[in-house]
Every structure is written in structure tokens, then in C-alpha cells.
Amino acid sequence: MNKTVLVLVETVDDYLPLLEQAGYRLVRAQSQALRAQAIEREAERIDAVLTRGPLGLTAAEIGALPSLRIICVIGAGYEQVDLAAAAAKGIMVTNGAGANATAVADHAMAMLLALLRDIPRADASMRWGEWNRVISPSVSGKRLGILGLGAVGQAIAKRAALGFDMPISYHSRTPREGVAYTWYDSPLRLAEAVDILVVATPGGADTRHLVDAEVLQALGAKGYLVNIARASVVDSAALVLALQRGTLAGAALDVFDDEPNVPDTLKALNNTVLTPHVAGQSPEAARDTVTLVLRNLQAFFAGEPVLTPVR
């Protein structure tokens, strides 16, 4: 396969040889400086771009690549890819929906458990030579709400329902057929009905600040928020205020507005669990992600339907 792929992502390096073994030539440009240089130097030869939602691909970049025919986004979100510019040039866009759902769901449950059971502080206390036996809430039986019931949301629901006997509710634009969970028609109504709200919806303009001050207030002083999706879905200023005032019991966050910068206000709180956007990262997830990219590329260049087209 005599095609050139511009690689902007930095998290699947170990499995990129899968593409090379299939005959693709890779141009790695995993920083802003290298990205600009690669687009200028290789513009005529780039047939495909491998990116992720926050890295995206701009209209100017799309316009600078005359041979570009397909953009493959790892992960479900594609919020910074200019879909209108791609559509105007007839460029296919695919995403990685479902490829890392297992890893993300595992991480969501780990964060949920760590938050409610206060495990990070207990561990730190032990290392300081203390023996503080703080009583923490049980997880089993808590009412779980999921914002977005795609592949990740369904994987979280399965773990929570079967492993922790948690009643599951969710919000999405329309009810999902074939699931036994309770649907609510707004994030606010969902928050009113649950103890824990997990954000599992894509980012972008359509979902910006779906979880606002009113939703956080509805979740309440004994409620918890877990976000393994995109920071933009949550009003961060409102979240910090709720955590500081105790009108929300706690939050576990894997995503932030200005990554890799994390606000000191969040770090200073003792009712947060913070991880550096690693929910979707595991060797298995990286392998499956690159495999899906390869299958999409192979199908597209063979003139066949791709597996995961973006609308």
C-alpha cells in the first residue's frame, strides 16, 4: 500500500508498526513544531492523517494537503477536526468509537471507587506514618447516572450493574433501544435522580457545559461526579465552586480544560481524584485502536465502506 500517513498522535507508538507492516509510510509529527514542518514538507504526499479529538485538524491544514483523502481519529471524540472543511473537499473522517471502551470503563470504575472510598488519601496517610480509619461511603447499591450511553457508557453501566448492583440511569439525545436502563430527557433530571454522575459523552459545541451549576446543584452535597470524557462537557468554574462549598461531595477527573495544566484549585481540594488523561490508555487499547485505524484505511483505499465513519 503506497500511501503516506501523517501521524499527529503520541499515545500509540508501540503499535504503529502495524501500519508500516501493511505498507503505509508514516510521517511522525507529534508536536506542534513538527506538525507544521511535516505539513509544509510533505503536503503533496500525505494521503491520510492520524489524529485525536483534542489535537484535531484545522481547515487551514486540510486546505494545505491537496492529496489528503481520509482523516482517522483515535478515540470517539473528534471535536477539533474541522468536519465542514473535510466535507467540502470530499475527505472521509473516521473515529475510534469503541476501540478503547474497555480501558476507559475500567478507569472510570477505578476512579469512582477511589473517590468514594477515599483511597488516595488513605494511602498517602499510611505512607506518612498515620493510621486514620476514616469511614467512607459504600459503592454497591448507589444510583449511577451516565451522561452519554455510547460504547464507553454501556461498558461502564455493565460493570456497575453487574459488579456493584447499581441501578443505572442515563441521558442521551434519544432513548437507546435494547437497554434496560432508565432514560432521562435532560442532564438536570438525570442528576436529580442519581448519587453518582459519570460523564461519558463526546466533547464539542453540542455538549459544552451540559453539566453546569444547576446540574451540579441537583446532584447535591452527597453526590459525586466522574469525568472520563472531555473537560468541556463540565463547567469547570462551577465545579470548583461546588467542591469548595461542599455542595458536591467529590469529583474524579481524568480530563482538564488546558491540558497538561491542572488548576491549583483542583489540586488543593481533598475531595478530588485526578489522573492525567489516561483512561483510554493501555497496551490492549492502543493495539485495538491502531488495528481499527488500519481496517478503516484498508477498506477506504480498497473502495469499500469504512467501519466507523463520522457523520
Secondary structure, 3 states (H helix, E strand, C coil): CCEEEEECCCCCHHHCHHHHHCCEEEEECCCHHHHHHHHHHHHHHCCEEEEECCCCECHHHHHCCCCCCEEEEECCCCCCECHHHHHHCCCEEECCCCCCHHHHHHHHHHHHHHHHHCHHHHHHHHHCCCCCCCCCCCCCCCCEEEECCCHHHHHHHHHHHHHHCCCEEEECCCCCCCCCCEEECCHHHHHHHCCEEEECCCCCHHHCCCECHHHHHHHCCCCEEEECCCHHHECHHHHHHHHHHCCCCEEEECCCCECCECCHHHHHCCCEEECCCCCCCCHHHHHHHHHHHHHHHHHHHCCCCCCCECC
